[in-house]
């Protein structure tokens, strides 16, 4: 007869397995963001690589029967332990920062550059088999409830499995990744896998227990603070891997998800595109009375306008850890009393305020694979436009093709011009090669727009109707 303690232990196994699977899915999405981005396309591949193997795992686990295998009798308990050991071994590679970095560095060297293909290969190698094996846990554990009423025990099993999934979704992202970091959240999963083996093993010092504890210790090592410090990772939360450090030339660099987001040194030198935007929008109003209101979407290292002690700045970024990292490692001083930081998604912030600004600087587009899809739509740009004062200036920095040599660049341009008529476009890095057919040739491109409440878009000159004589300025002198 099964005791209450045994029953609780079985339900605990189900909860832990549910947590690990959901947490692994979210960690895989988060770990791959620096390499393949966070778009719905790559995320959908990872979700599919979890859901389908999970379904097959349920199906196979329900059909499994104890049997001889290579001279060994595999019981349900032994099958459960073996599944966990294999899963832990594969996940040790697929979830650890050093190996993920190595893997996504290797793929391009093999000529595999497509993000979707990279995500698919990663998912097949490191997610499909572990999830398939872990998915067998629920139907295998259900064998220990064989004498219970089927509908009653099925409902309980599904309830506790869903509770585990709920905890994996909420606890791992909203609490653990934010508080202890992604790397320690990964380590916790391996500790839980070790706990599962310990709970399932009849002997506390078996080979299986020893093996899983070795794997757990390796996971703790591979995802330790020491490894993070080796890679100069200052924060590793649910949003980004933030790397910051001082180079030999004295420049202090900030990398967010692998993208060089900020540069600063003791002489106040910044990235060219930041200095370009400051010359246009900030230098002419540096000592304005009254002070101008300036909104920066995409805080980076808070270098934009850092020397301006007069105007009022609001920096908006989803990642709350950026301020601490920037002040400590990049600016090496507080951002200033005339500046505030709002750790909030850009669209949520714009929805929550009616304030209008004299300058809005959009710098949330990291380039590469890290394109925030919700910040490139016509609806978003209309939101931004509604927060411009009459006569205000909008500047955006984007990583695009200098000569419109890919569809993404053309569509961004079309979208911007649909909202901001007669917007100017300036390539900051002189990375022009008009003879190149490469779609991957990219540069910092600034879009510049001056807002007027009553704006006449004008008309088109034709041979039949040409008013250029009346329209052109009467004096061409500045």
C-alpha positions as CSV (number, residue, x, y, z in Angstrom):
1,X,0.0,0.0,0.0
2,X,1.3,3.4,-1.0
3,X,1.9,5.8,1.9
4,X,1.1,9.5,2.0
5,X,4.8,10.3,1.9
6,X,5.2,8.3,-1.3
7,X,2.1,9.9,-2.9
8,X,3.5,13.4,-2.1
9,X,6.8,12.4,-3.5
10,X,5.3,11.3,-6.8
11,X,3.4,14.6,-7.2
12,X,6.6,16.5,-6.3
13,X,8.4,14.6,-9.2
14,X,5.6,15.7,-11.6
15,X,5.8,19.3,-10.4
16,X,9.6,19.5,-10.7
17,X,9.5,17.9,-14.2
18,X,6.9,20.4,-15.3
19,X,9.0,23.3,-14.0
20,X,12.2,22.0,-15.7
21,X,10.6,21.6,-19.1
22,X,9.0,25.1,-19.1
23,X,12.1,26.7,-17.6
24,X,14.3,25.0,-20.2
25,X,12.2,26.3,-23.0
26,X,12.4,29.9,-21.7
27,X,16.1,29.6,-20.9
28,X,16.7,28.4,-24.5
29,X,14.9,31.4,-25.9
30,X,16.8,33.7,-23.6
31,X,20.2,32.1,-24.2
32,X,19.9,32.3,-28.0
33,X,18.7,35.9,-28.1
34,X,22.3,37.3,-28.5
35,X,22.9,35.1,-31.5
36,X,19.6,34.8,-33.4
37,X,17.4,37.5,-31.9
38,X,14.1,37.5,-30.1
39,X,11.7,37.6,-33.1
40,X,8.6,35.5,-33.2
41,X,10.2,33.4,-36.0
42,X,13.1,32.1,-33.9
43,X,10.9,31.8,-30.7
44,X,8.3,29.8,-32.6
45,X,11.0,27.3,-33.6
46,X,12.1,26.8,-30.0
47,X,8.5,26.4,-28.8
48,X,7.8,23.9,-31.6
49,X,11.0,22.0,-30.6
50,X,9.6,21.7,-27.1
51,X,5.9,21.0,-27.7
52,X,6.2,18.3,-30.3
53,X,8.8,16.2,-28.5
54,X,6.8,16.7,-25.4
55,X,3.8,15.2,-27.1
56,X,5.8,12.2,-28.4
57,X,7.2,11.8,-25.0
58,X,3.8,11.6,-23.4
59,X,2.8,9.0,-26.1
60,X,5.8,6.8,-25.7
61,X,5.8,7.0,-21.9
62,X,2.3,5.8,-21.9
63,X,3.2,2.7,-24.0
64,X,6.4,1.8,-22.1
65,X,6.6,-1.6,-20.5
66,X,9.4,-3.0,-18.3
67,X,11.6,-5.3,-20.4
68,X,15.1,-6.6,-21.0
69,X,17.5,-4.3,-22.7
70,X,21.1,-5.4,-23.5
71,X,21.0,-7.9,-20.7
72,X,19.5,-5.5,-18.2
73,X,15.9,-5.5,-17.0
74,X,14.7,-1.9,-17.3
75,X,12.0,-1.1,-14.8
76,X,9.8,2.0,-14.8
77,X,12.0,3.5,-12.1
78,X,15.2,2.7,-14.0
79,X,13.7,4.2,-17.2
80,X,12.8,7.4,-15.4
81,X,16.3,7.7,-14.0
82,X,18.0,6.9,-17.3
83,X,15.8,9.6,-19.1
84,X,16.9,12.2,-16.6
85,X,20.6,11.3,-16.9
86,X,20.6,11.5,-20.7
87,X,18.6,14.8,-20.6
88,X,21.0,16.3,-18.1
89,X,24.0,15.4,-20.1
90,X,22.7,17.0,-23.3
91,X,21.3,20.1,-21.5
92,X,24.7,20.6,-19.8
93,X,26.1,21.6,-23.2
94,X,23.0,23.3,-24.6
95,X,22.3,25.5,-21.6
96,X,25.8,26.6,-20.5
97,X,27.0,30.1,-21.6
98,X,30.4,29.0,-22.7
99,X,29.2,26.2,-24.9
100,X,26.3,28.2,-26.4
101,X,28.8,31.0,-27.3
102,X,31.1,28.4,-28.9
103,X,28.2,26.7,-30.8
104,X,26.9,29.9,-32.3
105,X,30.5,31.0,-33.2
106,X,31.1,27.6,-34.9
107,X,28.0,27.7,-37.1
108,X,28.9,30.8,-39.2
109,X,32.4,29.4,-39.7
110,X,30.7,26.4,-41.3
111,X,28.8,28.6,-43.6
112,X,25.6,28.4,-41.7
113,X,24.5,32.1,-41.4
114,X,20.7,31.9,-41.6
115,X,19.2,32.6,-38.2
116,X,16.3,30.2,-38.6
117,X,18.6,27.4,-39.6
118,X,20.9,28.1,-36.7
119,X,17.9,28.1,-34.3
120,X,16.7,24.8,-35.8
121,X,20.0,23.1,-35.5
122,X,20.4,24.3,-31.9
123,X,16.9,23.0,-31.0
124,X,17.4,19.7,-32.7
125,X,20.7,19.0,-30.9
126,X,20.0,20.3,-27.5
127,X,16.2,20.5,-26.9
128,X,14.4,17.7,-28.8
129,X,15.8,14.7,-27.1
130,X,15.9,16.1,-23.5
131,X,12.3,17.3,-23.7
132,X,11.2,14.0,-25.3
133,X,12.7,12.0,-22.5
134,X,11.5,14.3,-19.7
135,X,8.0,14.3,-21.3
136,X,7.8,10.6,-20.5
137,X,7.9,11.4,-16.8
138,X,4.2,12.0,-16.3
139,X,2.9,8.8,-18.0
140,X,5.6,6.7,-16.4
141,X,4.9,8.0,-13.0
142,X,1.2,7.4,-13.5
143,X,2.0,3.7,-13.4
144,X,2.5,4.0,-9.7
145,X,-1.1,5.2,-9.4
146,X,-2.5,2.1,-11.3
147,X,-5.0,1.2,-8.5
148,X,-6.6,4.6,-8.4
149,X,-9.7,5.7,-10.2
150,X,-8.5,6.7,-13.7
151,X,-10.4,10.0,-14.1
152,X,-9.6,11.1,-10.6
153,X,-5.9,10.5,-10.7
154,X,-5.5,11.8,-14.2
155,X,-7.0,15.1,-13.1
156,X,-4.6,15.3,-10.2
157,X,-1.6,14.4,-12.4
158,X,-2.5,17.0,-15.0
159,X,-3.1,19.6,-12.2
160,X,0.3,19.1,-10.6
161,X,2.1,19.0,-14.0
162,X,0.4,22.3,-15.0
163,X,1.4,23.8,-11.6
164,X,5.0,22.9,-12.4
165,X,4.7,24.4,-15.8
166,X,3.2,27.6,-14.3
167,X,6.1,27.8,-11.9
168,X,8.6,27.3,-14.7
169,X,7.0,30.1,-16.7
170,X,6.6,32.6,-13.8
171,X,9.2,31.8,-11.3
172,X,12.1,31.3,-13.7
173,X,11.6,34.6,-15.6
174,X,10.0,37.1,-13.3
175,X,11.9,36.1,-10.2
176,X,15.0,33.9,-10.8
177,X,16.4,35.4,-14.0
178,X,15.8,38.9,-12.6
179,X,17.3,38.2,-9.1
180,X,20.0,35.6,-9.5
181,X,20.6,35.8,-13.2
182,X,20.2,33.5,-16.2
183,X,23.3,31.5,-15.4
184,X,22.2,30.6,-11.9
185,X,18.7,29.9,-13.1
186,X,20.3,27.3,-15.4
187,X,22.3,25.9,-12.5
188,X,19.1,25.5,-10.5
189,X,17.6,23.3,-13.2
190,X,20.5,20.8,-12.8
191,X,20.1,20.8,-9.1
192,X,16.5,19.9,-9.6
193,X,17.4,17.2,-12.0
194,X,19.8,15.8,-9.4
195,X,16.9,16.0,-6.8
196,X,14.7,13.9,-9.2
197,X,17.3,11.2,-9.5
198,X,17.8,11.2,-5.7
199,X,14.1,10.9,-5.1
200,X,13.7,8.0,-7.6
201,X,16.8,6.0,-6.6
202,X,16.4,3.3,-4.0
203,X,20.1,3.6,-3.1
204,X,21.4,7.0,-2.1
205,X,24.9,6.2,-3.3
206,X,24.3,4.5,-6.6
207,X,26.2,5.1,-9.8
208,X,23.2,7.1,-11.1
209,X,23.2,9.4,-8.1
210,X,27.0,9.9,-8.4
211,X,26.7,10.7,-12.1
212,X,23.9,13.2,-11.8
213,X,25.7,15.0,-9.0
214,X,28.8,15.2,-11.1
215,X,26.7,16.8,-13.9
216,X,25.1,19.2,-11.5
217,X,28.5,20.3,-10.1
218,X,29.8,20.8,-13.7
219,X,26.7,22.9,-14.4
220,X,27.4,25.0,-11.4
221,X,30.9,25.5,-12.6
222,X,30.1,26.2,-16.2
223,X,27.5,28.8,-15.1
224,X,29.3,30.3,-12.2
225,X,30.0,33.9,-11.5
226,X,33.7,33.2,-12.2
227,X,32.8,32.2,-15.8
228,X,30.6,35.3,-16.2
229,X,33.5,37.5,-14.9
230,X,35.9,35.8,-17.4
231,X,33.6,37.1,-20.2
232,X,33.2,40.5,-18.5
233,X,29.5,39.9,-18.1
234,X,28.1,42.3,-15.5
235,X,24.5,41.4,-15.7
236,X,22.7,38.4,-17.2
237,X,19.0,38.9,-16.6
238,X,15.8,37.9,-18.4
239,X,16.3,40.7,-21.0
240,X,20.0,40.8,-21.9
241,X,23.5,39.7,-21.4
242,X,25.3,42.9,-20.5
243,X,29.1,43.0,-21.0
244,X,31.1,46.0,-20.0
245,X,34.8,46.8,-19.7
246,X,37.7,49.1,-20.5
247,X,39.8,48.4,-23.5
248,X,43.6,49.0,-23.8
249,X,42.9,52.2,-25.7
250,X,41.0,53.6,-22.7
251,X,37.6,53.3,-24.2
252,X,34.9,51.9,-22.0
253,X,32.6,49.7,-24.0
254,X,29.1,48.3,-23.4
255,X,27.7,45.3,-25.2
256,X,24.1,44.3,-24.9
257,X,23.3,40.8,-26.3
258,X,26.5,40.9,-28.3
259,X,25.9,44.3,-29.8
260,X,28.3,47.2,-29.1
261,X,25.8,49.7,-27.6
262,X,27.9,52.4,-26.0
263,X,31.4,53.8,-25.9
264,X,32.9,56.4,-23.6
265,X,36.2,57.5,-22.3
266,X,37.7,60.2,-20.0
267,X,37.8,62.7,-22.9
268,X,34.0,62.2,-23.5
269,X,34.5,60.4,-26.8
270,X,31.4,58.4,-27.8
271,X,30.2,56.4,-30.8
272,X,30.1,58.5,-34.0
273,X,26.3,58.1,-34.4
274,X,25.8,59.5,-30.8
275,X,28.0,62.5,-31.5
276,X,26.3,63.1,-34.8
277,X,22.8,63.1,-33.1
278,X,24.1,65.4,-30.3
279,X,25.5,67.9,-32.8
280,X,22.2,68.1,-34.5
281,X,19.8,68.0,-31.6
282,X,21.6,68.8,-28.4
283,X,24.5,71.2,-29.0
284,X,22.2,74.1,-30.3
285,X,20.0,73.9,-27.1
286,X,22.7,73.0,-24.6
287,X,22.0,76.1,-22.4
288,X,18.3,76.6,-23.2
289,X,16.1,78.7,-20.9
290,X,13.7,77.2,-20.2
291,X,15.1,73.7,-20.3
292,X,14.0,71.5,-23.2
293,X,12.4,68.1,-22.6
294,X,14.3,65.2,-24.2
295,X,13.2,61.6,-24.5
296,X,15.7,58.8,-25.2
297,X,14.2,55.4,-26.1
298,X,16.9,52.8,-25.7
299,X,19.2,53.9,-22.9
300,X,22.3,52.0,-23.7
301,X,25.1,53.4,-21.7
302,X,23.3,56.7,-21.0
303,X,26.0,58.5,-23.1
304,X,23.6,60.5,-25.2
305,X,23.4,64.0,-23.7
306,X,25.6,63.0,-20.7
307,X,27.5,66.3,-20.7
308,X,24.3,68.4,-20.9
309,X,23.5,69.6,-17.4
310,X,20.6,71.9,-18.3
311,X,17.9,70.1,-20.3
312,X,15.6,67.5,-18.8
313,X,16.2,63.9,-20.0
314,X,14.0,60.9,-19.7
315,X,15.7,57.6,-20.6
316,X,13.4,54.6,-21.3
317,X,14.6,51.1,-21.5
318,X,13.1,47.7,-20.6
319,X,16.2,46.6,-18.7
320,X,16.4,48.1,-15.2
321,X,20.0,46.9,-14.8
322,X,21.4,49.2,-17.4
323,X,21.6,52.2,-15.2
324,X,23.8,50.5,-12.5
325,X,26.1,49.0,-15.2
326,X,26.4,52.3,-17.1
327,X,27.1,54.4,-14.0
328,X,29.7,52.0,-12.7
329,X,31.5,50.8,-15.8
330,X,30.8,53.3,-18.6
331,X,30.2,56.8,-17.3
332,X,31.9,56.0,-13.9
333,X,29.6,58.6,-12.3
334,X,25.9,59.3,-11.8
335,X,23.9,60.2,-14.9
336,X,23.0,63.7,-13.4
337,X,20.2,65.4,-11.5
338,X,18.5,66.5,-14.7
339,X,18.1,63.0,-15.9
340,X,15.7,60.2,-14.9
341,X,15.5,56.5,-16.0
342,X,12.2,54.7,-16.5
343,X,12.7,50.9,-16.7
344,X,9.7,50.1,-18.9
345,X,8.9,48.9,-22.4
346,X,8.9,51.8,-24.8
347,X,5.3,51.4,-26.0
348,X,4.0,50.9,-22.5
349,X,5.8,54.1,-21.5
350,X,4.3,56.1,-24.4
351,X,0.9,54.7,-23.6
352,X,1.2,55.8,-20.0
353,X,2.1,59.4,-20.5
354,X,0.7,62.4,-22.4
355,X,3.9,64.5,-22.1
356,X,5.4,65.9,-25.3
357,X,9.0,66.4,-25.9
358,X,11.3,68.8,-27.8
359,X,13.7,66.0,-28.8
360,X,13.0,62.3,-29.1
361,X,16.0,60.1,-29.8
362,X,15.2,56.5,-30.9
363,X,18.2,54.2,-30.2
364,X,16.6,50.9,-29.3
365,X,17.7,49.2,-32.6
366,X,20.8,47.2,-31.7
367,X,21.4,45.8,-35.1
368,X,22.2,42.3,-36.2
369,X,19.6,39.8,-35.1
370,X,18.4,42.1,-32.2
371,X,15.6,44.0,-33.9
372,X,12.7,44.7,-31.6
373,X,9.7,43.9,-33.8
374,X,7.3,46.0,-31.9
375,X,9.4,49.2,-32.4
376,X,9.5,49.2,-36.2
377,X,5.7,49.3,-37.0
378,X,3.7,52.2,-38.3
379,X,1.6,52.2,-35.1
380,X,4.7,52.6,-32.9
381,X,6.0,55.5,-35.0
382,X,2.6,57.2,-34.8
383,X,2.8,56.8,-31.0
384,X,6.2,58.5,-31.1
385,X,4.9,61.3,-33.3
386,X,2.0,62.0,-31.0
387,X,4.6,62.9,-28.3
388,X,6.4,65.5,-30.3
389,X,5.9,69.2,-29.6
390,X,5.4,71.6,-32.4
391,X,8.9,72.3,-33.9
392,X,10.4,69.2,-32.1
393,X,13.1,67.1,-33.5
394,X,13.1,63.3,-33.9
395,X,16.3,61.4,-34.6
396,X,16.6,57.6,-34.9
397,X,19.6,55.4,-35.2
398,X,19.2,52.1,-37.0
399,X,21.6,49.5,-38.5
400,X,20.5,49.4,-42.2
401,X,21.9,48.9,-45.7
402,X,23.4,52.3,-46.8
403,X,22.0,51.8,-50.3
404,X,18.7,50.0,-49.6
405,X,20.1,46.6,-50.7
406,X,17.8,44.4,-48.6
407,X,14.0,44.2,-48.0
408,X,14.3,45.0,-44.3
409,X,15.9,48.4,-45.1
410,X,13.4,49.3,-47.8
411,X,10.5,48.4,-45.6
412,X,11.8,50.4,-42.6
413,X,12.2,53.4,-44.9
414,X,8.7,52.9,-46.3
415,X,7.3,52.6,-42.8
416,X,9.0,55.7,-41.4
417,X,8.1,57.9,-44.4
418,X,4.5,56.8,-44.1
419,X,4.4,58.5,-40.6
420,X,7.1,61.2,-40.9
421,X,6.8,63.0,-44.3
422,X,10.0,64.4,-45.8
423,X,12.2,62.7,-43.2
424,X,16.0,63.1,-43.9
425,X,18.3,60.1,-44.0
426,X,22.0,60.2,-43.2
427,X,24.5,57.3,-43.2
428,X,26.9,57.9,-40.3
429,X,29.5,55.3,-41.1
430,X,30.7,56.0,-44.6
431,X,30.2,52.4,-45.5
432,X,29.0,53.0,-49.0
433,X,29.9,50.6,-51.8
434,X,27.3,51.1,-54.5
435,X,28.7,48.3,-56.6
436,X,28.3,45.7,-53.9
437,X,25.4,43.3,-54.2
438,X,25.7,42.1,-50.6
439,X,22.5,42.3,-48.6
440,X,24.6,42.1,-45.4
441,X,26.5,45.4,-45.9
442,X,25.1,47.5,-43.0
443,X,25.9,50.9,-41.4
444,X,24.5,53.3,-38.8
445,X,21.8,55.2,-40.5
446,X,20.1,58.3,-38.9
447,X,16.6,59.4,-39.8
448,X,16.0,63.1,-38.9
449,X,12.6,64.7,-38.8
450,X,11.4,68.1,-37.6
451,X,7.8,68.1,-36.5
452,X,5.2,70.8,-37.5
453,X,1.6,70.6,-36.3
454,X,0.3,72.2,-39.4
455,X,2.4,70.6,-42.2
456,X,1.7,70.9,-45.9
457,X,3.1,67.9,-47.7
458,X,3.0,69.8,-50.9
459,X,2.3,68.4,-54.4
460,X,4.1,67.0,-57.4
461,X,5.5,69.0,-60.3
462,X,4.3,67.9,-63.7
463,X,4.7,69.3,-67.2
464,X,1.1,70.3,-67.1
465,X,1.2,71.9,-63.6
466,X,4.5,73.3,-62.6
467,X,4.4,76.0,-59.8
468,X,8.1,75.9,-59.0
469,X,8.5,79.6,-59.9
470,X,6.0,80.5,-57.1
471,X,7.2,77.9,-54.6
472,X,10.9,78.4,-54.5
473,X,12.3,80.7,-51.8
474,X,12.5,84.3,-53.0
475,X,16.0,84.5,-51.6
476,X,18.4,81.6,-51.8
477,X,20.7,83.1,-49.2
478,X,20.7,81.5,-45.7
